[in-house]
Amino acid sequence: MGVFDRLVLFSEVHGTVLMDGKPVQGAELVEQVIWSENENEIPPQRCTTDARGAFRFPAIERRAGLRRLIPSQPVVLQRILIRYRGGEYIGWRNGKMSWDANTELDGRPIELVCELDREPGHEGTHYGICRVA
């Protein structure tokens, strides 16, 4: 990886929000990344589910600069919150330990199914109500 490569702080995410097995339209999702002492350095991304309950977030990237030349262990906190009808749900919480794309799921794209009536729990390295599709 070179100096001009991009750092992927949160890979692209696709998913569906369900309740009682049915798609949820109009749920607000908030994706947040914290990678420095300034929690507000990267503004949260927001989206709303469509009639099929589907949502999508593009990857969050930054320029690498000298970070690719200086040996270090990245630690990036990733969160997706889901807000629907006055409730707030932890969809995804994860610590990303690499600058590369799709390392959250060992090289697989992030495709999630988020069930609002599911208890949050751990699946692999991430926590929340969203499971890998």
N, C-alpha and C positions, 0 to 999 in steps of 0.2 A: 504494500500500500504506500502511496506516495503522499507528499505534502499537499497536493492539490485534490486528493480524494476527499469525499464527504464523510462526516461522522454521522452514523445513523443512530439517533437517540431513541427513536420509537419507530419500529417498522410499520409499514402500511397495515391497516386493520380493516377487515370486512366482518360483518356479523349480522345477527338477527336477534331481536328482543321478542320474547314470548311471555304470555301469562296464561296459565291453564292450558298450555299447548297451542294457543292461538297467537297470531302475530299482533304486536302492539304498535299501533300507529300513534305518532305524536310524542313519543318519549324523547326527552332531551338527554344527549350524552355529552359529557365533558371529558376530554382527554388532556392529561397534564403530565409534564415532564419536569423533573428537578434534577439538575446535573451540576449545580454550583451552589455556593452559599446564598445566592440571591434566588429565592424560590420563585420570584416573579419575572426572572430574566426571559423566559419563554412564555408568552401568553397562552392560556389554555385554548385548545381547539374545541369547537362545538358543532354538533349536528343533531338532526331530528330524524327519527325513524319514519319511513314511508308506510304506505298501506300494507306492504308485505312484512313490516317490522324490520326492514333492512336498514343498515347504516354502513358508513365507510369513512375512515380517516386516512388521509395521505400520510406518508412517512414524514417524520420530523427529523430534519437533517441540519447540520451546521458545517461550516468550512473546517477542515482539519488543521491547517496551519502547522505549527510546530508540535502539536499533540501527537502526530504520527511519527515524529522523530525522537521524542522523549519517551523512554520506556515507562509505562504506567499501567495501573489496573483501573479501568473505568468502572464507575458505579453510578448508574442512572436509575432514579426512582421513576417508575411509570404508574399512572393511575387512570382508570376510566370510571367515572361516576355516572349512574343512570338516575334521572329524575322523572318520575311519572306520578301524576295525581297526588301530589303532596308528599310522596315517599322518595327517599334517596337510597340508592343501592350501590354497594361496592361491586362494580363489574369485574375489574381487573386491577390487581396490585402486584407489581413485579420489580425486582432489581435486575437491571440489564448489566451484564459484565463484559460487553464487547461493543466495539464501534461498528461492527458489520451488520448488514441487513439480515433479518430473519433469524437471528441467533436466539431470540426469545424462546423459540420452539425447536431448537437444534436444526435449523435450516428450512423448516416448513413455514409457509406463509401463515399469518395469524388470521384464522377463520374461526369466529366464535358464535356460540349459541348462548344467549343470556336469558335465563328463566327467572322472572321476577318473583315467582313463588318458591324458588329454591333457596335453601340455606347456604350462605357463603361457606366456602371451604377451600382447601388446598388441592390443586391438581398440578402435579409437577412442581415447578418453581413459582407458579403464580397462585394468587388467592382471589376469591370473589365468587359471584354467582354465575359468571361466564365460564363455560367449558369449551374445550377445543372441539370443533365440528369434525 
